[in-house]
């Protein structure tokens, strides 16, 4: 119990002394909401790694190192979200922003998402690993526990089923940046 109390005291002092500096560091690199999350995560990590904390003047750089990692993690997550949004057709700049185009785009999104939802769990997984996680077929094979050839065939078949479920023509269809190619091609 004493050790937990000592750790709590160390964290309280760290937080009081360095939170503002860490928060400013994060705020210079992220949005206000994300910076608050990142700064909070820094102190969660510091709590877990308090035994590795340096003494004296090394504390703030150590916290900045943790903050740098947390900032990069949030940025990666944002890039993944943006990539998914783009793949699903959320590129506002490719459409004139009028009411008709927004309605059509939303309808297309709903159709694709409904079609994706109608697929088997395995088909959805293959398509999402390729289009959202941006994994090459060889890595999808590792995730699925099969050969690259089998993963490629699963991907091709899943795309065909997606096209059919969405009512899209057979090949070369582009719906808001979602491209479906033949022979296990890129999405």
Secondary structure, 3 states (H helix, E strand, C coil): CHHHHHHHHHHHHHHHHHHHHHHHHHHCCCCHHHHHHHHHHHHHHHHHCHHHCCCCCHHHHHHHHHHHHHHHHHHHHHHHHHHHHHHCCCCHHHCCCCHHHHHHHHHHHHHHHHHHHHCCHHHHHHHHHHHCCCCCHHHHHHHHCCCHHHHHHHHHHHHHHHHHHHCCCCCCEEECCEEECCCCCCC
